[in-house]
Amino acid sequence: MSFILRDAEKIACAVIFLAMTALGFVNVVVRYTTSYSLASSEELLTNGFLLLTILGAAIAARNGDHLAVTLFFELLPKPLRKLVLVLAGILSVLLLALSAWFSWVLVSNQMSSGIRSYALQIPAWYYSVGMPFGFALILIRYVQHILDTWKTLSDEEPRHV
């Protein structure tokens, strides 16, 4: 069970990517054998890529693989590293919380306006509903990474007795 909680986004990415690959393959086969295309496949694949990107960002945030310039951070003395870590963490958490909030507002607007997708004519919020939860997941995973980095920096400090 801990594997599922620890790697939920990896499992979801694998399932989504497998489904997208199968859908793309089927679309190519249908296009070349019948000269027709599955119009809805573009819509599904585009929104699948969006979800994959957000879940991939959560994986990167947990592992500390997000885009970062660590040259100056590593040149700083340990106490300043902690300060920079806290400052960067606060700003990142603020950005992610705002992203989750604004994407939730987007979903709410899509629900209230009744806007529909262009190919399948399903409610557009079906595609967007994963975004606020994805940004919240990135936020959680990033906080986990910050706590791990803080612990590593604290363990590196010499102990005075």
C-alpha positions as CSV (number, residue, x, y, z in Angstrom):
1,M,0.0,0.0,0.0
2,S,2.8,2.4,0.7
3,F,4.2,1.8,-2.8
4,I,0.9,3.1,-4.2
5,L,0.9,6.2,-2.1
6,R,4.6,6.9,-2.7
7,D,4.4,6.3,-6.5
8,A,0.8,7.1,-7.3
9,E,1.8,9.7,-10.0
10,K,4.2,7.3,-11.6
11,I,1.5,4.6,-11.9
12,A,-0.9,7.2,-13.3
13,C,1.6,8.4,-15.8
14,A,2.3,4.9,-17.0
15,V,-1.4,4.1,-17.4
16,I,-2.1,7.4,-19.2
17,F,0.9,7.0,-21.4
18,L,0.0,3.5,-22.3
19,A,-3.6,4.5,-23.2
20,M,-2.3,7.5,-25.2
21,T,0.1,5.2,-27.1
22,A,-2.7,2.7,-27.9
23,L,-5.1,5.5,-29.0
24,G,-2.4,7.1,-31.3
25,F,-1.6,3.7,-32.8
26,V,-5.3,2.9,-33.4
27,N,-5.7,6.3,-35.0
28,V,-2.8,5.8,-37.4
29,V,-4.1,2.3,-38.4
30,V,-7.6,3.6,-39.0
31,R,-6.3,6.6,-41.0
32,Y,-4.1,4.4,-43.3
33,T,-6.6,1.6,-43.7
34,T,-9.8,3.7,-44.2
35,S,-8.6,7.2,-45.2
36,Y,-10.6,8.5,-42.2
37,S,-9.3,9.8,-38.9
38,L,-10.6,9.5,-35.4
39,A,-11.4,13.2,-34.8
40,S,-11.6,12.8,-31.0
41,S,-8.1,11.3,-30.7
42,E,-6.5,14.7,-31.1
43,E,-8.6,16.1,-28.3
44,L,-7.9,13.1,-26.0
45,L,-4.2,13.0,-26.7
46,T,-3.8,16.8,-26.2
47,N,-5.5,16.7,-22.8
48,G,-3.6,13.5,-22.0
49,F,-0.3,15.3,-22.6
50,L,-1.4,18.1,-20.3
51,L,-2.2,15.6,-17.5
52,L,1.1,13.8,-18.1
53,T,3.0,17.1,-17.8
54,I,1.4,17.9,-14.5
55,L,2.0,14.5,-13.1
56,G,5.5,14.4,-14.4
57,A,6.2,17.7,-12.7
58,A,5.0,16.1,-9.4
59,I,7.5,13.3,-9.9
60,A,10.3,15.8,-10.6
61,A,9.3,17.9,-7.6
62,R,9.5,14.9,-5.3
63,N,12.9,13.8,-6.6
64,G,14.3,17.3,-6.7
65,D,14.7,17.0,-10.5
66,H,12.8,20.2,-11.3
67,L,14.6,23.0,-13.1
68,A,17.0,24.7,-10.7
69,V,20.3,26.6,-10.8
70,T,22.2,25.0,-7.9
71,L,25.7,26.5,-8.6
72,F,25.2,29.5,-6.3
73,F,23.3,27.5,-3.7
74,E,26.2,25.0,-3.4
75,L,28.7,27.8,-3.1
76,L,26.9,29.3,-0.1
77,P,27.8,28.4,3.5
78,K,25.4,26.0,5.2
79,P,23.3,28.6,7.2
80,L,22.7,30.6,4.1
81,R,21.7,27.5,2.2
82,K,19.0,26.9,4.7
83,L,17.8,30.5,4.3
84,V,17.7,30.2,0.5
85,L,16.0,26.9,0.7
86,V,13.2,28.4,2.9
87,L,12.9,31.5,0.7
88,A,12.7,29.4,-2.5
89,G,10.3,27.0,-0.8
90,I,7.9,29.7,0.3
91,L,7.9,31.3,-3.2
92,S,7.4,27.9,-4.9
93,V,4.6,26.9,-2.5
94,L,2.9,30.3,-3.1
95,L,3.2,29.8,-6.9
96,L,1.9,26.3,-6.8
97,A,-1.0,27.2,-4.4
98,L,-2.0,30.1,-6.7
99,S,-1.8,27.7,-9.8
100,A,-4.0,25.2,-8.0
101,W,-6.5,28.0,-7.1
102,F,-6.6,29.6,-10.5
103,S,-7.0,26.2,-12.2
104,W,-9.8,25.5,-9.8
105,V,-11.4,28.8,-10.8
106,L,-11.0,27.7,-14.5
107,V,-12.8,24.4,-13.7
108,S,-15.6,26.3,-11.9
109,N,-16.0,28.7,-14.8
110,Q,-16.2,25.8,-17.3
111,M,-18.8,24.0,-15.2
112,S,-20.9,27.1,-14.8
113,S,-20.7,28.1,-18.4
114,G,-21.4,24.7,-19.7
115,I,-18.7,24.9,-22.3
116,R,-18.1,21.7,-24.3
117,S,-15.1,20.1,-26.0
118,Y,-14.8,20.6,-29.7
119,A,-14.7,17.0,-30.9
120,L,-16.5,14.8,-28.4
121,Q,-18.9,17.5,-27.2
122,I,-18.4,16.5,-23.5
123,P,-18.1,19.1,-20.8
124,A,-14.7,20.8,-21.0
125,W,-14.2,20.6,-17.3
126,Y,-13.7,16.8,-17.6
127,Y,-10.3,17.6,-19.1
128,S,-9.5,20.4,-16.7
129,V,-10.5,18.9,-13.4
130,G,-7.1,17.1,-12.9
131,M,-5.2,20.4,-13.0
132,P,-6.0,21.8,-9.6
133,F,-5.4,18.4,-8.0
134,G,-2.2,18.0,-10.0
135,F,-0.9,21.4,-8.8
136,A,-1.8,20.4,-5.3
137,L,0.1,17.1,-5.7
138,I,3.1,19.0,-7.1
139,L,2.9,21.3,-4.0
140,I,2.8,18.3,-1.6
141,R,5.7,16.6,-3.4
142,Y,7.8,19.8,-3.4
143,V,7.3,20.3,0.3
144,Q,8.4,16.7,0.8
145,H,11.6,17.5,-1.2
146,I,12.2,20.7,0.8
147,L,11.9,18.7,4.1
148,D,14.3,16.1,2.8
149,T,16.8,18.7,1.7
150,W,16.5,20.5,5.1
151,K,17.2,17.2,6.9
152,T,20.2,16.6,4.6
153,L,21.6,20.1,5.3
154,S,21.0,19.6,9.0
155,D,22.7,16.2,9.0
156,E,25.8,17.7,7.3
157,E,26.3,20.3,10.0
158,P,28.9,19.4,12.6
159,R,27.6,18.7,16.0
160,H,29.0,20.6,19.0
161,V,29.0,18.9,22.3
